[in-house]
Structures are given as structure tokens and as C-alpha cells.
């Protein structure tokens, strides 16, 4: 699943990445031009929110927006 964190917590990208990687070693985290985190993970919403909180990012559930998949299916994954 892909998520966009609507709250500006881009300064916490590294701690969030570390927390997510401990829960999902294939998770990807980056920061968009507005300072918002973009997250790709197999984790459900509740676990993403938990990881964000443990990393010091106080994110309300309404500030975690699930993004539509952009997977073409070409890799078979």
C-alpha cells in the first residue's frame, strides 16, 4: 500500500524509515516537495500510524491518506 502523510513531518523521514524497516524490511519512505512523507509498505494503516508515532511523528489517522496503486503488474509482484 502507498500512503501520503498529510502532516509535514519530513524532518523525521530517517527515524520513520528505521521504524518501518523494523516492521517491513521492504518499506520505502521519501519526502515530497511539500515536506510530506510518502510511504510504500505492506503494513496496514494502524501499523503505519504506530511506526510514525514510535518515530516521534504525531500523525492523526485522518492525516494518513492511502494512495491508489500505481502498480502495472508487469513484474509479477
C-alpha positions as CSV (number, residue, x, y, z in Angstrom):
1,X,0.0,0.0,0.0
2,X,1.1,3.5,-0.6
3,X,0.4,6.3,1.9
4,X,0.8,10.1,2.0
5,X,1.3,11.7,5.4
6,X,-0.6,15.0,5.1
7,X,1.1,16.5,8.2
8,X,4.6,18.0,7.5
9,X,6.9,15.6,9.2
10,X,9.5,15.3,6.5
11,X,12.3,16.0,9.0
12,X,11.5,12.6,10.6
13,X,12.0,10.6,7.4
14,X,15.0,8.7,8.7
15,X,13.5,7.7,12.1
16,X,10.2,6.8,10.4
17,X,12.2,4.7,7.8
18,X,14.1,2.9,10.6
19,X,10.8,2.1,12.4
20,X,9.0,0.9,9.3
21,X,12.0,-1.2,8.2
22,X,12.0,-3.0,11.5
23,X,8.3,-3.9,10.8
24,X,8.6,-4.3,7.0
25,X,12.1,-4.7,5.5
26,X,10.8,-3.8,2.0
27,X,9.2,-0.5,3.1
28,X,10.1,2.7,1.2
29,X,9.9,6.2,2.6
30,X,10.7,9.5,0.9
31,X,9.8,13.2,1.2
32,X,7.8,15.1,-1.4
33,X,8.5,18.8,-2.3
34,X,5.9,19.9,0.3
35,X,7.8,18.1,3.1
36,X,5.2,15.3,3.3
37,X,6.3,11.7,3.7
38,X,5.4,9.2,1.1
39,X,5.4,5.6,2.3
40,X,5.1,2.3,0.4
41,X,4.6,-0.8,2.7
42,X,2.6,-3.9,3.1
43,X,1.6,-2.7,6.6
44,X,-2.0,-1.8,7.3
45,X,-3.0,1.7,8.4
46,X,-2.8,1.0,12.1
47,X,0.7,-0.3,12.0
48,X,1.9,2.6,9.8
49,X,0.4,5.0,12.4
50,X,2.2,3.1,15.2
51,X,5.5,3.3,13.4
52,X,5.0,7.0,12.8
53,X,4.2,7.6,16.5
54,X,7.2,5.5,17.7
55,X,9.4,7.6,15.4
56,X,8.2,10.8,17.1
57,X,5.7,11.9,14.3
58,X,2.4,12.7,15.9
59,X,0.1,11.9,13.0
60,X,-3.7,11.7,13.3
61,X,-5.5,8.9,11.4
62,X,-7.1,11.5,9.1
63,X,-3.6,12.7,8.2
64,X,-2.6,9.3,6.8
65,X,-4.0,9.2,3.2
66,X,-4.0,5.9,1.4
67,X,-2.9,6.4,-2.2
68,X,-4.2,4.5,-5.2
69,X,-1.9,1.8,-6.5
70,X,0.3,2.7,-9.5
71,X,1.4,-0.9,-10.0
72,X,1.2,-2.1,-13.6
73,X,1.6,-5.7,-12.6
74,X,4.4,-6.1,-15.1
75,X,6.9,-7.5,-12.6
76,X,4.6,-10.1,-11.3
77,X,4.7,-8.7,-7.8
